[in-house]
Amino acid sequence: MAAINDLIAQITDEGLRKRLEQEVNKLSKQKKFGLVFESHLPEVTPLYDMPIKTGCKVILRDRSEDKNIYTVLSVDNGMAVCGLKSAEGTKSISVNDLVRVAEFGEPIYPYLKPIDCVCNSSEDDFWHALIEADNYHALQLLEYLYASRVDCIYIDPPYNNRDKSWKYNNDYVDSSDSYAHSKWLSFMEKRLRIAKKLLNPKKSVLILTIDEKEYLHIGCLLEEIFPDAQIQMITSVISAKGVVRNDQFSRVEEYIFVVEYGEVSFSKFPFNMLDDDVKKEADREIEWLGFRRRAPQAKRNSRPNQFYPVYVNNETGIIEAIGDVVKQGVDRNTISVPEGCTALWPLSKDGDERLWSLIPEQARTNLEKGYLRVKNWNKKERTGTVYYLPSGTIDDIESGKARTIGKNNDGSIIAKYEAEGTTPPKRVWNMKSHNAETYGTNVLNSILGKRFDYPKSIYAVHDALSFFVGNNPNALIIDFFAGSGTTLHAVNLLNAEDNGNRRCVLVTNNEMSVEEEKQLIDAGRLPGDEEWENFGIANYVTWPRIVGCIKGRDIDGNVLQGNYGVDKETYELQKLKVVEGDKTKTINAYIKKNEPLYPKLAELKVGDGFRSNAIFFKLGFLDKTSVALGMQFKELLPVLWMKAGAKGRCPEIKENCPKMLILPENRFAVLVDENAFLEFSDEIKKHPSIQTVYLVTDYEVNYRSMVRSMNVKETYQLYRDYLDNFRINHGRN
């Protein structure tokens, strides 16, 4: 229908045009079943850094009046003769007023142009990345880089509230557009189909947030694109006070779709995500067991090596030493006892000789480590009970599962199992930390000032991610609707909690609001101008936020204040002694207290920044022939670095292209001149850290021969691997 309407608009006969519009409108109102929407005309991407030449497609830089896509027929003296497919005439336009475009589905050959970077860790560490680009073409590049290797995709796409908050085909969509839903679905479908190719089919998740305008439609679309996945929808309260709307219920929530692929592990969270005042079980103390074996058959003569005295100080009740085994037939009362001590024996209540649970050598080791003690010591009667920690509890302490918090006066260990919550997380989230104003707007404004409306709460993103990558410290996370950059900020929080190496790749265009565009146009600025680009979201919001959170500084260089802990009102289950008349009894009661919702972040100061590095790229496009001839290797090097895992600072070539690149700090190498393969192979053997190798050769047989003689994890044939990827993608799309 969209294509028909565009054709109708070109009819010069006004009467015929109106008649056709009426008939088409009747057809469009006929009832349809299922998720039916228009594919629409192909979207186009402006290529500001590519030259205007014969045969290329172009649009006007100022599209306020003329939104046509032209084909350049000739270029002479700064003027381009342009034509339309649907018209026979031509039009002469200044080259300075034109920008080259790529229609979606056309083969494109992208590269990454480094713009800036921030390093707050070792340069050899992992690097996050921000890519300024139309996300469709960026996704095509990401498919080349990470097909079936992504652990988590988190996206917050435009909500399509039809107030000119997003663009389709370089034009804002508003309430007067009768195809607003259809355009949005067409826009999303193209991107989600490529996103699916990025996800690891064995174990990955896509998380998508949306509001009520499109949640029904996107739910159907996700079911269509991901038929084999498990899909859930969560209702998330983002502003308890609500957004008041005339004659409508106040909006307090948004929705989170979770699309789970394969065997996705699910990290535990100590709260059920719903209750405002959360009742949490108290931390459980480790359990000490009686050291004397209680089994009826555990008699002295059954295991003679486990009958011996435990010497206890008469005054303190502390174990002084473990005696030696008393052999069968020897009267225990004949064993001498150190001065000032009492010997405790494994005796039953009726005085029958039994066994301790360990041989004396192991008991001495446990005593030294604090795993053996005496309780209920009666100094007057010199009686008490020996207790010990079983091997399973000791394993939990030494592995960290049970947390050691101190020692008793006798040197024995005090340890607890941390509470993990009493119920699984629920599908309605009502968390104080998810408030978009307090932990979204205020957090962002502290770094940038007021430059961006309606950012996500950093903790809302943190929590959504933590359920699925909390147990994967090396996860790769992608967000191709990056907005203000909250996802990368949240990934840094996750890494700070467990010293993880999760890597985040963000993609955002460099658009701005319709009001900002109007101000620049009124000032004589157009897309592609430096002043225009500086105020786009990538340059003005996303990248400054990334730099600020990593360095712990605002845009003026001031140290950011506060910490990342969030106080939460909780009720802890405790045992209390209550006196009733002349009796004392123990009851269970929930005691109100305040504690950090994110205890591992409570001591993390915002001004300390993060152990993190990030690089800012702009997506550009290369000439296919130049790539095939090896003339644009320098431009492709960042792409090869990203594909190899983005380890170490992104390399660059300042001189002429060498015959080989050996980059152990980046974990990859490139053979540029295949005649130097023997030397190259010898160098690779010297650097076992290199596990990704790129081989430049036109011949498949040569490539296979070289691969067989190397012991590395991944090899790629250049430039065939790169060119074939995007040519094949063109065929698929």
Summary of the structure (lengths in Angstrom):
residues: 733
radius of gyration: 34.4
end to end distance: 20.0
largest distance: 123.2
contacts: 2208
relative contact order: 0.12
helix: 30%
strand: 29%
